[in-house]
Amino acid sequence: MYDCIWIQHIIIYLKDDDLIEMLKKCSSNLNKDNSKSMIIVKENIHDTDEDFGSYVVDNNDNSVIRSVEHYKKVFEQAGL
């Protein structure tokens, strides 16, 4: 069990379904005895914009840059 799980610059390569599943697995491995256990996500974001919607795909490396609103929906679906 972990008190902290740090995720940095990797989830831009995951589809939403895979990201949600990964976050669920991370959550299930948090220390339940510590009410301050947390998952930290450090990723680039973009502003929500009518031209781009809630995410932008970089066709050079197939990464996805999500908006804050998109991340909130993903976190909610993962039960966070």
LINFENMO-V862286 format. One record per helix or strand. SS is the DSSP state (~ for helix, > for strand). FROM is the first residue (numbers start at 1). LEN is the number of residues. Records with the same first field share a line. If there is no record, write none. Layout:
SS = FROM-LEN ; FROM-LEN
//
This chain:
> = 2-1 ; 4-5 ; 30-1 ; 38-5 ; 49-1 ; 53-1 ; 55-4 ; 63-4
~ = 11-3 ; 16-13 ; 68-10
//
